[in-house]
Amino acid sequence: MDSKTREKILHRCEILRYMGDDGISCIFDELPDDQLMEDCGWVLDKAHDDLDNFQFGLTRKIINKAAARSANDMWS
């Protein structure tokens, strides 16, 4: 696997993990190439191309804002 493909898989897995997809192993970023492709190669499917539009920092910011809102709502 070339580094571009590995980075694409890792990026998509990271986004899916933070979106709550439990199909992504918590150690996906530590897997060797062959195991990563076997376990997470499905993220390369065309159906997941929209994940390329997300930036992890932006996604983390959205998640953190949502968590802060729900935490504040609980005490309101």
NUNUVEX-300451 format. One record per residue: residue number from 1; residue in one letter; chain; x, y, z of N, C-alpha, C, O in turn. Coordinates in pm, 1 decimal, always signed. Layout:
<sites>
[NUM; a; A; [X; Y; Z]; [X; Y; Z]; [X; Y; Z]; [X; Y; Z]]
...
</sites>
This chain:
<sites>
[1; m; A; [+85.8; -116.1; +0.0]; [+0.0; +0.0; +0.0]; [+90.8; +122.9; +0.0]; [+188.9; +129.0; +74.1]]
[2; d; A; [+56.9; +219.7; -83.5]; [+136.9; +341.6; -84.6]; [+93.3; +435.4; +28.7]; [-13.7; +418.0; +87.0]]
[3; s; A; [+176.1; +533.3; +58.5]; [+149.6; +621.9; +172.7]; [+23.9; +707.0; +152.3]; [-44.0; +741.3; +249.1]]
[4; k; A; [-7.1; +741.0; +27.3]; [-126.9; +821.2; -0.8]; [-253.8; +742.5; +34.9]; [-346.8; +797.5; +94.0]]
[5; t; A; [-256.9; +615.3; -0.9]; [-372.2; +529.7; +30.8]; [-383.5; +510.1; +181.4]; [-493.2; +516.4; +236.8]]
[6; r; A; [-271.7; +486.5; +247.4]; [-273.1; +468.7; +393.7]; [-326.9; +594.8; +461.5]; [-410.7; +585.9; +551.3]]
[7; e; A; [-279.4; +711.2; +419.5]; [-325.2; +836.2; +479.2]; [-474.9; +858.7; +455.8]; [-544.6; +910.2; +543.2]]
[8; k; A; [-523.1; +820.5; +339.4]; [-665.8; +834.6; +309.1]; [-749.2; +745.5; +400.8]; [-851.3; +788.8; +454.2]]
[9; i; A; [-705.7; +621.8; +418.7]; [-776.7; +529.7; +508.5]; [-774.4; +583.3; +651.2]; [-877.4; +585.6; +718.5]]
[10; l; A; [-657.3; +626.4; +697.4]; [-645.5; +677.5; +833.5]; [-732.7; +800.4; +855.2]; [-797.7; +813.1; +959.0]]
[11; h; A; [-734.5; +890.5; +758.2]; [-816.8; +1011.7; +768.3]; [-964.8; +975.4; +780.2]; [-1035.5; +1026.2; +867.3]]
[12; r; A; [-1009.9; +887.8; +692.2]; [-1151.7; +849.2; +693.6]; [-1186.8; +773.5; +821.6]; [-1294.6; +793.1; +877.7]]
[13; c; A; [-1097.1; +688.3; +867.2]; [-1122.1; +614.6; +991.9]; [-1130.6; +709.6; +1110.1]; [-1215.5; +693.2; +1197.7]]
[14; e; A; [-1043.5; +807.8; +1112.6]; [-1043.0; +903.3; +1222.2]; [-1175.4; +980.0; +1227.0]; [-1232.3; +999.1; +1334.5]]
[15; i; A; [-1223.6; +1023.2; +1112.6]; [-1351.3; +1094.1; +1105.9]; [-1464.5; +1002.0; +1152.2]; [-1548.1; +1041.6; +1233.4]]
[16; l; A; [-1466.5; +880.4; +1100.6]; [-1573.0; +786.3; +1137.6]; [-1569.4; +752.1; +1286.6]; [-1674.5; +739.1; +1349.3]]
[17; r; A; [-1449.8; +737.3; +1343.9]; [-1439.1; +709.7; +1488.5]; [-1504.1; +820.4; +1569.2]; [-1580.1; +794.2; +1662.5]]
[18; y; A; [-1473.9; +944.1; +1533.0]; [-1527.8; +1057.0; +1608.2]; [-1675.3; +1081.6; +1579.7]; [-1743.2; +1153.2; +1653.4]]
[19; m; A; [-1723.2; +1021.8; +1472.4]; [-1866.7; +1029.3; +1443.6]; [-1940.7; +916.0; +1514.4]; [-2063.4; +907.9; +1507.4]]
[20; g; A; [-1866.7; +828.7; +1582.2]; [-1927.8; +723.0; +1660.6]; [-1938.2; +588.2; +1592.1]; [-2008.9; +500.2; +1641.3]]
[21; d; A; [-1871.1; +569.5; +1481.7]; [-1875.6; +441.4; +1410.8]; [-1795.1; +337.6; +1487.6]; [-1672.8; +348.2; +1496.7]]
[22; d; A; [-1862.4; +237.8; +1542.6]; [-1792.5; +135.4; +1620.4]; [-1733.4; +25.4; +1532.7]; [-1679.9; -72.8; +1584.2]]
[23; g; A; [-1742.4; +41.0; +1402.6]; [-1680.7; -53.9; +1310.7]; [-1532.5; -26.0; +1289.9]; [-1462.5; -102.9; +1224.0]]
[24; i; A; [-1485.5; +84.2; +1346.4]; [-1344.3; +120.9; +1334.7]; [-1273.8; +83.8; +1464.7]; [-1313.5; +127.7; +1572.6]]
[25; s; A; [-1169.7; +3.3; +1453.6]; [-1092.6; -39.3; +1570.6]; [-1028.8; +81.3; +1639.0]; [-990.6; +177.6; +1572.5]]
[26; c; A; [-1017.5; +76.4; +1769.4]; [-955.8; +186.7; +1843.3]; [-805.2; +195.7; +1817.5]; [-742.9; +296.8; +1849.9]]
[27; i; A; [-747.3; +91.9; +1760.0]; [-604.5; +93.6; +1728.6]; [-580.0; +95.6; +1577.7]; [-475.4; +50.7; +1530.6]]
[28; f; A; [-676.9; +147.8; +1502.2]; [-665.5; +147.0; +1356.1]; [-536.1; +212.1; +1308.3]; [-477.9; +168.0; +1209.2]]
[29; d; A; [-490.6; +315.9; +1377.1]; [-371.6; +389.4; +1333.5]; [-241.0; +317.0; +1367.1]; [-133.7; +360.3; +1325.1]]
[30; e; A; [-249.4; +208.1; +1442.0]; [-130.9; +129.7; +1477.7]; [-117.7; +3.6; +1394.2]; [-17.7; -67.4; +1405.5]]
[31; l; A; [-216.2; -25.7; +1310.6]; [-216.2; -148.9; +1232.5]; [-116.1; -142.3; +1117.8]; [-98.2; -36.6; +1057.4]]
[32; p; A; [-50.9; -254.3; +1087.2]; [+35.2; -259.2; +968.5]; [-52.0; -250.5; +843.2]; [-172.5; -274.9; +848.4]]
[33; d; A; [+8.7; -216.3; +733.5]; [-64.1; -193.6; +608.2]; [-161.8; -304.0; +571.4]; [-277.5; -276.7; +539.3]]
[34; d; A; [-115.4; -429.8; +575.9]; [-201.6; -539.8; +533.3]; [-323.1; -556.0; +624.6]; [-433.5; -582.6; +577.1]]
[35; q; A; [-303.2; -540.0; +754.5]; [-414.3; -552.0; +848.9]; [-508.1; -432.4; +838.4]; [-629.6; -447.9; +850.0]]
[36; l; A; [-452.7; -313.4; +816.6]; [-533.9; -193.3; +799.5]; [-625.0; -208.6; +678.2]; [-743.4; -175.4; +684.1]]
[37; m; A; [-569.7; -258.6; +568.9]; [-650.2; -277.7; +447.9]; [-758.3; -382.7; +470.9]; [-871.4; -366.3; +425.1]]
[38; e; A; [-724.8; -489.3; +540.9]; [-822.2; -595.5; +567.1]; [-936.0; -547.0; +658.2]; [-1053.2; -574.9; +633.1]]
[39; d; A; [-899.4; -474.6; +763.5]; [-998.9; -430.5; +861.6]; [-1074.5; -304.7; +820.3]; [-1193.3; -290.7; +849.6]]
[40; c; A; [-1006.1; -213.8; +752.6]; [-1065.8; -82.0; +726.4]; [-1068.3; -42.5; +579.3]; [-1103.8; +70.8; +546.8]]
[41; g; A; [-1032.0; -132.0; +491.6]; [-1029.2; -100.2; +349.2]; [-1164.9; -57.6; +294.6]; [-1172.1; +10.4; +192.1]]
[42; w; A; [-1271.6; -96.7; +361.7]; [-1407.0; -62.2; +317.4]; [-1430.7; +89.1; +317.7]; [-1522.3; +136.3; +250.4]]
[43; v; A; [-1351.0; +165.6; +391.3]; [-1371.3; +310.8; +393.1]; [-1331.0; +374.9; +260.8]; [-1361.4; +491.7; +236.5]]
[44; l; A; [-1262.3; +298.8; +174.9]; [-1224.1; +350.0; +43.6]; [-1338.6; +341.8; -57.8]; [-1327.9; +394.3; -168.6]]
[45; d; A; [-1448.7; +275.4; -19.0]; [-1563.9; +265.1; -108.6]; [-1613.9; +403.6; -146.1]; [-1603.8; +498.2; -67.9]]
[46; k; A; [-1667.4; +413.9; -265.5]; [-1719.6; +540.2; -318.3]; [-1821.4; +603.6; -222.7]; [-1830.2; +726.1; -214.7]]
[47; a; A; [-1896.4; +523.3; -152.0]; [-1999.4; +573.8; -60.7]; [-1940.9; +660.1; +50.4]; [-2013.0; +737.8; +113.0]]
[48; h; A; [-1810.9; +647.1; +75.1]; [-1747.3; +722.6; +182.8]; [-1662.8; +839.9; +132.0]; [-1587.6; +899.5; +209.1]]
[49; d; A; [-1674.5; +873.2; +4.0]; [-1596.5; +983.0; -52.7]; [-1627.5; +1117.1; +12.8]; [-1542.1; +1205.6; +14.8]]
[50; d; A; [-1748.3; +1133.4; +66.2]; [-1784.4; +1260.4; +129.7]; [-1700.0; +1288.1; +254.4]; [-1689.9; +1403.1; +297.2]]
[51; l; A; [-1640.0; +1185.6; +312.6]; [-1555.4; +1204.5; +430.5]; [-1430.2; +1286.0; +399.1]; [-1370.3; +1345.3; +488.8]]
[52; d; A; [-1390.8; +1288.9; +271.8]; [-1272.7; +1365.3; +232.7]; [-1295.3; +1515.2; +248.5]; [-1199.3; +1592.0; +254.6]]
[53; n; A; [-1420.3; +1556.9; +255.1]; [-1451.3; +1698.8; +269.8]; [-1439.5; +1746.4; +413.7]; [-1438.8; +1867.0; +438.8]]
[54; f; A; [-1430.3; +1653.9; +508.9]; [-1420.4; +1689.5; +649.9]; [-1275.0; +1706.0; +689.5]; [-1188.7; +1628.2; +648.8]]
[55; q; A; [-1249.7; +1806.1; +767.4]; [-1118.8; +1824.5; +828.1]; [-1132.1; +1780.2; +972.1]; [-1229.4; +1816.1; +1038.5]]
[56; f; A; [-1038.3; +1704.1; +1021.6]; [-1049.1; +1649.8; +1155.8]; [-1062.5; +1760.1; +1260.6]; [-1144.1; +1748.5; +1352.0]]
[57; g; A; [-984.9; +1865.3; +1248.7]; [-992.7; +1974.5; +1345.3]; [-1131.2; +2035.2; +1349.5]; [-1182.7; +2065.2; +1457.2]]
[58; l; A; [-1192.0; +2053.6; +1233.8]; [-1327.1; +2108.3; +1226.6]; [-1425.8; +2011.7; +1289.4]; [-1515.0; +2053.6; +1363.3]]
[59; t; A; [-1411.3; +1884.1; +1261.3]; [-1501.0; +1783.8; +1317.1]; [-1488.0; +1780.0; +1468.5]; [-1588.8; +1773.0; +1538.8]]
[60; r; A; [-1366.1; +1784.5; +1519.9]; [-1344.5; +1782.4; +1664.1]; [-1408.3; +1906.1; +1728.0]; [-1466.6; +1897.4; +1836.0]]
[61; k; A; [-1397.1; +2020.8; +1661.0]; [-1456.2; +2144.7; +1712.6]; [-1608.4; +2132.3; +1720.2]; [-1669.2; +2174.5; +1818.6]]
[62; i; A; [-1669.5; +2075.1; +1617.9]; [-1815.3; +2055.5; +1615.8]; [-1856.2; +1961.2; +1728.3]; [-1953.6; +1987.2; +1798.9]]
[63; i; A; [-1782.7; +1852.3; +1745.1]; [-1813.7; +1754.6; +1849.7]; [-1801.0; +1819.4; +1987.3]; [-1887.0; +1800.0; +2073.2]]
[64; n; A; [-1694.9; +1895.6; +2008.6]; [-1675.0; +1960.9; +2137.6]; [-1784.7; +2061.8; +2167.5]; [-1830.2; +2071.9; +2281.5]]
[65; k; A; [-1827.9; +2136.8; +2065.9]; [-1936.3; +2233.4; +2085.4]; [-2065.3; +2161.5; +2122.4]; [-2138.0; +2205.6; +2211.4]]
[66; a; A; [-2093.7; +2050.9; +2054.4]; [-2215.7; +1974.7; +2082.4]; [-2211.3; +1918.8; +2224.7]; [-2312.3; +1920.1; +2295.0]]
[67; a; A; [-2096.6; +1870.8; +2266.7]; [-2082.4; +1816.6; +2401.7]; [-2101.6; +1926.5; +2506.1]; [-2165.2; +1904.3; +2609.1]]
[68; a; A; [-2046.7; +2044.5; +2479.5]; [-2060.0; +2156.1; +2573.5]; [-2207.4; +2199.9; +2583.8]; [-2256.5; +2230.6; +2692.4]]
[69; r; A; [-2276.2; +2202.2; +2469.5]; [-2418.5; +2239.5; +2470.5]; [-2499.3; +2139.7; +2551.3]; [-2583.4; +2179.0; +2632.1]]
[70; s; A; [-2474.9; +2011.9; +2530.7]; [-2553.5; +1911.4; +2602.5]; [-2519.7; +1913.0; +2750.9]; [-2607.5; +1890.2; +2834.1]]
[71; a; A; [-2394.8; +1939.3; +2785.3]; [-2355.3; +1947.0; +2926.2]; [-2424.3; +2066.9; +2992.5]; [-2471.5; +2056.8; +3105.8]]
[72; n; A; [-2430.0; +2179.4; +2922.0]; [-2494.6; +2297.3; +2975.9]; [-2644.9; +2278.5; +2986.6]; [-2707.1; +2326.9; +3081.1]]
[73; d; A; [-2703.1; +2209.1; +2891.3]; [-2847.5; +2183.9; +2894.0]; [-2887.3; +2101.8; +3016.3]; [-2995.7; +2119.8; +3071.7]]
[74; m; A; [-2799.9; +2013.1; +3057.2]; [-2830.6; +1925.7; +3168.8]; [-2848.7; +2006.8; +3298.7]; [-2929.4; +1971.3; +3384.6]]
[75; w; A; [-2772.7; +2115.2; +3310.7]; [-2776.7; +2194.0; +3433.4]; [-2869.4; +2313.7; +3425.2]; [-2881.2; +2389.5; +3521.5]]
[76; s; A; [-2935.1; +2332.0; +3312.0]; [-3024.1; +2445.8; +3294.4]; [-3157.9; +2422.9; +3358.9]; [-3244.9; +2509.8; +3353.1]]
</sites>
